[in-house]
Amino acid sequence: MEVVNAVGRRKAAVARVYVKEGSGKIIINDRDLENYFPSSILQYVVKQPLTTLNVAEQYDVKINLDGGGFKGQAEAARLGITRALIEINPESKPALKAEGFVTRDPRAVERKKPGRPKARKRFQFSKR
């Protein structure tokens, strides 16, 4: 089987995901999953699409992560893995969509406006 690739994004994070048949190894930026994400919650987030379809031991996943924080990177990786699994087997899409993994979360930081300290915050008003 050839390598299937997909891209996942979340906030400022971009994950380029490469999935091929294998033994269930997940490599992120040339480090294994447990080393890159020490938090078990973030490891769980990355593995969610694979465990939902019960294929965690069937595929090797290689991910290049760039930008954002660790939470955004984990969710970007989840979306990328989901898209790659759908490309491999389109019948798995309804199960993944029911869990909410197919939808790209569009929320991102609002830009800072000129003349303000932050995006919405204003400087303190002084009457005199």
GIBELCOR-V310836 format. One record per pair of residues at least 6 apart in sequence whose C-alpha atoms are under 7 Angstrom apart, sorted by the first residue. I is the first residue (numbers start at 1). J is the second residue. Records with the same first field share a line. If there is no record, write none. Layout:
I=J ; J
This chain:
1=20 ; 21
2=20
3=18 ; 19 ; 20
4=18 ; 19 ; 20 ; 84
5=17 ; 18 ; 19 ; 84
6=16 ; 17 ; 18 ; 80 ; 83 ; 84
7=15 ; 16 ; 17 ; 80
8=14 ; 15 ; 16 ; 76 ; 77 ; 79 ; 80
9=15 ; 76
10=72 ; 73 ; 75 ; 76 ; 105
11=68 ; 72 ; 107 ; 108
12=67 ; 68
13=66 ; 67 ; 68 ; 72 ; 73 ; 76
14=65 ; 66 ; 67 ; 73 ; 76
15=63 ; 64 ; 65 ; 66 ; 73 ; 76 ; 77 ; 80
16=63 ; 64 ; 65 ; 80
17=61 ; 62 ; 63 ; 64 ; 80 ; 81
18=61 ; 62 ; 63
19=59 ; 60 ; 61 ; 62 ; 84
20=59 ; 60 ; 61
21=58 ; 59 ; 60
22=58 ; 59 ; 60
23=57 ; 58 ; 59 ; 60
24=56 ; 57 ; 58 ; 59 ; 60
25=60 ; 61
26=32 ; 33 ; 60 ; 61 ; 62
27=33 ; 61 ; 62 ; 63
28=36 ; 62 ; 63 ; 64 ; 65
29=63 ; 64 ; 65
33=43
34=43
37=43
42=74
45=74 ; 75 ; 78
46=74 ; 75 ; 77 ; 78
49=78 ; 81 ; 82 ; 96
50=56
65=73
79=101 ; 102
82=101 ; 102
86=92 ; 93
96=102
110=119
111=119
112=118 ; 119
113=119
116=122 ; 123
117=123
